[in-house]
Amino acid sequence: METPPQGNSAPGTLGLDGTWACSVPSGYTWDQVEPTGTCGSLSYRYRLRTPVNGLWACAIPFGWSYDSLRATSVCGSTGPYQYRLLG
């Protein structure tokens, strides 16, 4: 019996949606950033998100666009906006 594909993650990757990481891997975006002392020379960590239509994100992943933006303070120094993703 074949198992159908699950979610939007790339084949063979663990589901990282909602986890915090020191960098953003290919295929993911992020919706929050916070200062941290646990990432070595990097002083921030990111909350990873799997891109889906309608997700508010701080960065627009490759191959996606956006249809709206809103002011926010959760994206740190990268900018004062979040973008609503449109795939």
Secondary structure, DSSP 4 states (H G I P E B T S, - for coil): -PPPP-SSSPTT----TT-EESS--TT-EEEEEEE-SSSTT--EEEEEE---TT-EESS--TT-EEEEEEE-STTGGG-SEEEEEE-
